[in-house]
């Protein structure tokens, strides 16, 4: 089984404020379905805020870097047998959240 990151950009949720409850419930329904299917690993929304960047030398600065065009607004990690199945789950999240989803395979680490 392979893990996939399904994510959307901060600011991608552009629906009307009065639709927030309905969108949240739709997204939670997809999460519950993924849990019931046994493919859910972890996920959640990311608070809109400036990130703190910790450089390789340990220096801490406010971020994101100026060249950053987008930051993650929310994500789900699913563990499925194929990229096609990850894309199916991403489709469900895209419909529920009313925004495009990016799908990326998480590299296998034999030490964890």
Helices and strands as residue ranges (DSSP letters): E 2-9, G 17-19, H 20-37, E 40-45, E 52-54, E 60-62, E 72-80, H 83-97, E 102-105
